[in-house]
């Protein structure tokens, strides 16, 4: 068997090229994970991200490496579970797991495409043309992705290598420049440390909060599991036994380890930057809020409205707006005006 082809004539690729195919899904999480972590965990975000990285490197990576060893032809953990059960229970379990995997695949694709469409629409070069078109743009991106894979894995991997190389290079430039700013001024770390202990009091409380908010960061490792699914695309060594191709076991393990290490570095560094250098209010959305106020309270100068600043459904930061007697119309609440002493110019509008 030639090192570049399987017996069926299917062309295979180097492990680092296949890693880029996995990275289109896995590395794309960097587009929203740092901001999601900052919203979910606040100042604890870097610590919660460290928990996520530890789980990836010492939990998910060893498990998937073992799966790669046990299923060198890409069957994955599903076939391993099937071998442990008798015929009908095994078949039913496989069907249920395949349904779950298909659902996860669709959710991941649509979530990534929706996030990409949000970036396009909010881009100042495209905002006027694409304003209000998030659903059509998302559908077009999903169709383009499907068209690439219909052409074949060779074309998909070629495109993935270019996209991942450019994407990681741009992220490295932004993060590297931001880290220079971060380490050049110790005041950032001092303010962060003060905010942590003011909010949570002790190191033990910080550990507990980090573990509690960790599930909200669970999208961080999304896509890592595809490293096992693409194993048949990895090139084996010349003279490998088809039943146990050593190269196809070793190289996917390199793929998984490299992807996990790259992503861990980017996750931790981006979490530090979003927490230290970006004002919390920058993550708060502009929201139009409608409230009904009692006329008697309004007339007696006793009308108060609680405005959720960070999240309207389950806000962690609120601002109590006092309405002037007899007031009518629209009021704007600037984040600078709140007792939170946050910076930024995010406006909350109340009718």
TORZA-412372 format. One record per residue (C-alpha): residue number from 1; residue in three letters; x, y, z. Coordinates in steps of 0.2 Angstrom, whole numbers, m for minus. Layout:
BEGIN
{pt NUM "ala" {X Y Z}}
...
***
This chain:
BEGIN
{pt 1 "unk" {0 0 0}}
{pt 2 "unk" {7 17 m5}}
{pt 3 "unk" {9 30 9}}
{pt 4 "unk" {m2 42 0}}
{pt 5 "unk" {m16 31 m4}}
{pt 6 "unk" {m27 17 3}}
{pt 7 "unk" {m31 1 m6}}
{pt 8 "unk" {m47 8 m12}}
{pt 9 "unk" {m37 22 m21}}
{pt 10 "unk" {m44 35 m9}}
{pt 11 "unk" {m31 49 m7}}
{pt 12 "unk" {m25 53 10}}
{pt 13 "unk" {m16 67 18}}
{pt 14 "unk" {m3 72 31}}
{pt 15 "unk" {m9 73 48}}
{pt 16 "unk" {m6 92 50}}
{pt 17 "unk" {m17 95 34}}
{pt 18 "unk" {m31 84 42}}
{pt 19 "unk" {m29 94 58}}
{pt 20 "unk" {m33 110 48}}
{pt 21 "unk" {m49 102 43}}
{pt 22 "unk" {m53 98 61}}
{pt 23 "unk" {m48 116 65}}
{pt 24 "unk" {m61 124 54}}
{pt 25 "unk" {m73 118 67}}
{pt 26 "unk" {m62 117 83}}
{pt 27 "unk" {m52 133 80}}
{pt 28 "unk" {m67 143 75}}
{pt 29 "unk" {m73 143 93}}
{pt 30 "unk" {m61 157 96}}
{pt 31 "unk" {m73 168 87}}
{pt 32 "unk" {m85 168 101}}
{pt 33 "unk" {m78 158 116}}
{pt 34 "unk" {m68 173 124}}
{pt 35 "unk" {m83 185 123}}
{pt 36 "unk" {m95 171 130}}
{pt 37 "unk" {m83 167 144}}
{pt 38 "unk" {m81 185 149}}
{pt 39 "unk" {m100 187 149}}
{pt 40 "unk" {m103 171 158}}
{pt 41 "unk" {m89 172 171}}
{pt 42 "unk" {m84 190 172}}
{pt 43 "unk" {m67 193 181}}
{pt 44 "unk" {m66 174 184}}
{pt 45 "unk" {m65 170 166}}
{pt 46 "unk" {m47 166 165}}
{pt 47 "unk" {m48 154 179}}
{pt 48 "unk" {m63 145 172}}
{pt 49 "unk" {m54 144 155}}
{pt 50 "unk" {m39 136 164}}
{pt 51 "unk" {m52 123 171}}
{pt 52 "unk" {m58 120 153}}
{pt 53 "unk" {m40 118 146}}
{pt 54 "unk" {m36 106 160}}
{pt 55 "unk" {m51 96 156}}
{pt 56 "unk" {m46 96 137}}
{pt 57 "unk" {m28 91 140}}
{pt 58 "unk" {m30 79 154}}
{pt 59 "unk" {m47 72 151}}
{pt 60 "unk" {m53 73 133}}
{pt 61 "unk" {m36 71 125}}
{pt 62 "unk" {m31 55 133}}
{pt 63 "unk" {m49 48 130}}
{pt 64 "unk" {m48 52 111}}
{pt 65 "unk" {m31 46 109}}
{pt 66 "unk" {m36 29 116}}
{pt 67 "unk" {m51 29 104}}
{pt 68 "unk" {m39 33 90}}
{pt 69 "unk" {m29 18 95}}
{pt 70 "unk" {m44 6 96}}
{pt 71 "unk" {m52 12 80}}
{pt 72 "unk" {m38 16 67}}
{pt 73 "unk" {m51 15 53}}
{pt 74 "unk" {m61 30 60}}
{pt 75 "unk" {m76 20 68}}
{pt 76 "unk" {m74 30 84}}
{pt 77 "unk" {m81 26 101}}
{pt 78 "unk" {m97 21 94}}
{pt 79 "unk" {m90 5 87}}
{pt 80 "unk" {m81 2 103}}
{pt 81 "unk" {m97 2 113}}
{pt 82 "unk" {m105 m9 100}}
{pt 83 "unk" {m92 m22 103}}
{pt 84 "unk" {m96 m22 122}}
{pt 85 "unk" {m115 m26 119}}
{pt 86 "unk" {m125 m40 111}}
{pt 87 "unk" {m133 m38 94}}
{pt 88 "unk" {m149 m29 97}}
{pt 89 "unk" {m144 m18 112}}
{pt 90 "unk" {m128 m14 103}}
{pt 91 "unk" {m137 m9 87}}
{pt 92 "unk" {m150 2 96}}
{pt 93 "unk" {m137 10 106}}
{pt 94 "unk" {m127 14 90}}
{pt 95 "unk" {m143 21 82}}
{pt 96 "unk" {m146 32 97}}
{pt 97 "unk" {m128 39 97}}
{pt 98 "unk" {m129 42 79}}
{pt 99 "unk" {m144 52 81}}
{pt 100 "unk" {m136 62 95}}
{pt 101 "unk" {m120 65 84}}
{pt 102 "unk" {m130 71 69}}
{pt 103 "unk" {m140 83 80}}
{pt 104 "unk" {m123 89 87}}
{pt 105 "unk" {m116 91 70}}
{pt 106 "unk" {m131 101 64}}
{pt 107 "unk" {m130 112 79}}
{pt 108 "unk" {m112 115 78}}
{pt 109 "unk" {m113 120 59}}
{pt 110 "unk" {m128 132 61}}
{pt 111 "unk" {m120 140 77}}
{pt 112 "unk" {m103 143 68}}
{pt 113 "unk" {m112 149 53}}
{pt 114 "unk" {m123 161 63}}
{pt 115 "unk" {m108 168 72}}
{pt 116 "unk" {m99 171 56}}
{pt 117 "unk" {m114 180 48}}
{pt 118 "unk" {m115 191 64}}
{pt 119 "unk" {m96 196 61}}
{pt 120 "unk" {m100 199 43}}
{pt 121 "unk" {m116 210 46}}
{pt 122 "unk" {m107 220 60}}
{pt 123 "unk" {m92 223 49}}
{pt 124 "unk" {m92 242 44}}
{pt 125 "unk" {m88 237 26}}
{pt 126 "unk" {m104 226 25}}
{pt 127 "unk" {m116 233 38}}
{pt 128 "unk" {m126 243 26}}
{pt 129 "unk" {m128 230 13}}
{pt 130 "unk" {m132 215 25}}
{pt 131 "unk" {m141 224 39}}
{pt 132 "unk" {m156 213 45}}
{pt 133 "unk" {m151 198 34}}
{pt 134 "unk" {m143 187 47}}
{pt 135 "unk" {m154 172 43}}
{pt 136 "unk" {m151 173 24}}
{pt 137 "unk" {m132 175 26}}
{pt 138 "unk" {m132 160 38}}
{pt 139 "unk" {m141 149 26}}
{pt 140 "unk" {m129 154 12}}
{pt 141 "unk" {m114 150 23}}
{pt 142 "unk" {m121 133 27}}
{pt 143 "unk" {m124 129 9}}
{pt 144 "unk" {m107 135 4}}
{pt 145 "unk" {m100 123 17}}
{pt 146 "unk" {m110 109 11}}
{pt 147 "unk" {m105 112 m7}}
{pt 148 "unk" {m86 111 m2}}
{pt 149 "unk" {m88 94 5}}
{pt 150 "unk" {m99 88 m9}}
{pt 151 "unk" {m84 92 m20}}
{pt 152 "unk" {m73 80 m10}}
{pt 153 "unk" {m62 79 5}}
{pt 154 "unk" {m47 84 m5}}
{pt 155 "unk" {m54 101 m10}}
{pt 156 "unk" {m61 103 8}}
{pt 157 "unk" {m44 100 15}}
{pt 158 "unk" {m35 111 3}}
{pt 159 "unk" {m47 125 8}}
{pt 160 "unk" {m46 121 26}}
{pt 161 "unk" {m27 123 26}}
{pt 162 "unk" {m27 140 19}}
{pt 163 "unk" {m42 146 30}}
{pt 164 "unk" {m34 139 46}}
{pt 165 "unk" {m17 146 42}}
{pt 166 "unk" {m23 164 39}}
{pt 167 "unk" {m36 163 54}}
{pt 168 "unk" {m23 157 67}}
{pt 169 "unk" {m10 170 60}}
{pt 170 "unk" {m22 184 62}}
{pt 171 "unk" {m27 179 79}}
{pt 172 "unk" {m9 177 84}}
{pt 173 "unk" {m5 195 78}}
{pt 174 "unk" {m20 202 88}}
{pt 175 "unk" {m16 192 104}}
{pt 176 "unk" {2 195 103}}
{pt 177 "unk" {0 214 101}}
{pt 178 "unk" {m13 214 115}}
{pt 179 "unk" {m1 204 127}}
{pt 180 "unk" {12 217 124}}
{pt 181 "unk" {0 230 131}}
{pt 182 "unk" {m5 219 145}}
{pt 183 "unk" {12 215 151}}
{pt 184 "unk" {19 232 149}}
{pt 185 "unk" {7 239 163}}
{pt 186 "unk" {6 230 179}}
{pt 187 "unk" {m10 240 184}}
{pt 188 "unk" {m21 228 174}}
{pt 189 "unk" {m16 213 184}}
{pt 190 "unk" {m18 223 200}}
{pt 191 "unk" {m35 229 196}}
{pt 192 "unk" {m40 211 191}}
{pt 193 "unk" {m34 204 207}}
{pt 194 "unk" {m43 217 217}}
{pt 195 "unk" {m59 214 208}}
{pt 196 "unk" {m58 195 211}}
{pt 197 "unk" {m56 196 229}}
{pt 198 "unk" {m68 210 232}}
{pt 199 "unk" {m82 199 223}}
{pt 200 "unk" {m77 182 230}}
{pt 201 "unk" {m67 185 246}}
{pt 202 "unk" {m55 170 246}}
{pt 203 "unk" {m45 158 235}}
{pt 204 "unk" {m56 144 239}}
{pt 205 "unk" {m72 154 234}}
{pt 206 "unk" {m63 158 217}}
{pt 207 "unk" {m60 139 214}}
{pt 208 "unk" {m78 135 218}}
{pt 209 "unk" {m85 149 206}}
{pt 210 "unk" {m73 144 192}}
{pt 211 "unk" {m80 126 193}}
{pt 212 "unk" {m98 132 194}}
{pt 213 "unk" {m96 143 179}}
{pt 214 "unk" {m86 131 169}}
{pt 215 "unk" {m101 122 161}}
{pt 216 "unk" {m106 139 153}}
{pt 217 "unk" {m89 138 144}}
{pt 218 "unk" {m92 120 137}}
{pt 219 "unk" {m92 126 119}}
{pt 220 "unk" {m73 129 121}}
{pt 221 "unk" {m69 111 116}}
{pt 222 "unk" {m83 110 102}}
{pt 223 "unk" {m76 102 87}}
{pt 224 "unk" {m61 93 95}}
{pt 225 "unk" {m70 76 93}}
{pt 226 "unk" {m69 77 74}}
{pt 227 "unk" {m51 73 75}}
{pt 228 "unk" {m56 55 77}}
{pt 229 "unk" {m69 55 64}}
{pt 230 "unk" {m57 61 51}}
{pt 231 "unk" {m44 47 54}}
{pt 232 "unk" {m47 38 37}}
{pt 233 "unk" {m41 54 29}}
{pt 234 "unk" {m24 53 38}}
{pt 235 "unk" {m10 45 28}}
{pt 236 "unk" {m2 29 35}}
{pt 237 "unk" {16 23 33}}
{pt 238 "unk" {22 12 19}}
{pt 239 "unk" {20 m7 24}}
{pt 240 "unk" {7 m4 37}}
{pt 241 "unk" {m4 m19 42}}
{pt 242 "unk" {m21 m15 36}}
{pt 243 "unk" {m29 m22 51}}
{pt 244 "unk" {m18 m11 63}}
{pt 245 "unk" {m10 3 53}}
{pt 246 "unk" {2 10 66}}
{pt 247 "unk" {4 26 56}}
{pt 248 "unk" {m14 30 56}}
{pt 249 "unk" {m14 27 75}}
{pt 250 "unk" {1 38 79}}
{pt 251 "unk" {m3 52 67}}
{pt 252 "unk" {m21 55 73}}
{pt 253 "unk" {m13 56 90}}
{pt 254 "unk" {m1 69 84}}
{pt 255 "unk" {m16 78 76}}
{pt 256 "unk" {m26 78 92}}
{pt 257 "unk" {m12 83 103}}
{pt 258 "unk" {m6 97 92}}
{pt 259 "unk" {m24 104 90}}
{pt 260 "unk" {m27 103 109}}
{pt 261 "unk" {m11 112 113}}
{pt 262 "unk" {m14 126 100}}
{pt 263 "unk" {m31 129 106}}
{pt 264 "unk" {m26 129 124}}
{pt 265 "unk" {m14 143 121}}
{pt 266 "unk" {m26 153 111}}
{pt 267 "unk" {m40 151 124}}
{pt 268 "unk" {m30 156 139}}
{pt 269 "unk" {m22 171 130}}
{pt 270 "unk" {m38 177 123}}
{pt 271 "unk" {m47 175 139}}
{pt 272 "unk" {m33 186 148}}
{pt 273 "unk" {m35 199 135}}
{pt 274 "unk" {m54 200 135}}
{pt 275 "unk" {m54 201 154}}
{pt 276 "unk" {m40 213 157}}
{pt 277 "unk" {m41 225 142}}
{pt 278 "unk" {m59 225 137}}
{pt 279 "unk" {m72 234 148}}
{pt 280 "unk" {m86 223 153}}
{pt 281 "unk" {m99 235 146}}
{pt 282 "unk" {m91 232 129}}
{pt 283 "unk" {m100 215 129}}
{pt 284 "unk" {m117 221 134}}
{pt 285 "unk" {m129 222 120}}
{pt 286 "unk" {m139 238 116}}
{pt 287 "unk" {m157 234 121}}
{pt 288 "unk" {m174 242 119}}
{pt 289 "unk" {m184 239 135}}
{pt 290 "unk" {m202 243 137}}
{pt 291 "unk" {m209 244 155}}
{pt 292 "unk" {m227 249 161}}
{pt 293 "unk" {m226 261 176}}
{pt 294 "unk" {m240 264 188}}
{pt 295 "unk" {m247 282 185}}
{pt 296 "unk" {m248 286 203}}
{pt 297 "unk" {m230 281 206}}
{pt 298 "unk" {m225 292 191}}
{pt 299 "unk" {m235 307 197}}
{pt 300 "unk" {m228 305 215}}
{pt 301 "unk" {m210 304 209}}
{pt 302 "unk" {m209 286 216}}
{pt 303 "unk" {m207 277 200}}
{pt 304 "unk" {m192 265 199}}
{pt 305 "unk" {m187 253 185}}
{pt 306 "unk" {m173 240 186}}
{pt 307 "unk" {m164 238 170}}
{pt 308 "unk" {m153 223 167}}
{pt 309 "unk" {m137 229 159}}
{pt 310 "unk" {m128 213 154}}
{pt 311 "unk" {m142 201 151}}
{pt 312 "unk" {m161 205 150}}
{pt 313 "unk" {m166 187 155}}
{pt 314 "unk" {m155 183 169}}
{pt 315 "unk" {m145 199 173}}
{pt 316 "unk" {m130 199 185}}
{pt 317 "unk" {m128 218 184}}
{pt 318 "unk" {m143 229 186}}
{pt 319 "unk" {m146 248 186}}
{pt 320 "unk" {m161 256 195}}
{pt 321 "unk" {m168 270 185}}
{pt 322 "unk" {m177 283 194}}
{pt 323 "unk" {m190 291 183}}
{pt 324 "unk" {m194 310 185}}
{pt 325 "unk" {m211 314 191}}
{pt 326 "unk" {m223 316 176}}
{pt 327 "unk" {m210 310 164}}
{pt 328 "unk" {m216 303 147}}
{pt 329 "unk" {m206 296 132}}
{pt 330 "unk" {m189 288 130}}
{pt 331 "unk" {m175 287 143}}
{pt 332 "unk" {m157 282 139}}
{pt 333 "unk" {m146 274 153}}
{pt 334 "unk" {m128 276 150}}
{pt 335 "unk" {m117 263 158}}
{pt 336 "unk" {m105 276 165}}
{pt 337 "unk" {m120 283 175}}
{pt 338 "unk" {m122 267 185}}
{pt 339 "unk" {m115 263 202}}
{pt 340 "unk" {m105 249 194}}
{pt 341 "unk" {m92 262 189}}
{pt 342 "unk" {m89 253 172}}
{pt 343 "unk" {m82 261 157}}
{pt 344 "unk" {m89 262 140}}
{pt 345 "unk" {m103 270 131}}
{pt 346 "unk" {m116 256 130}}
{pt 347 "unk" {m134 263 131}}
{pt 348 "unk" {m149 255 138}}
{pt 349 "unk" {m165 263 132}}
{pt 350 "unk" {m181 263 141}}
{pt 351 "unk" {m198 268 135}}
***
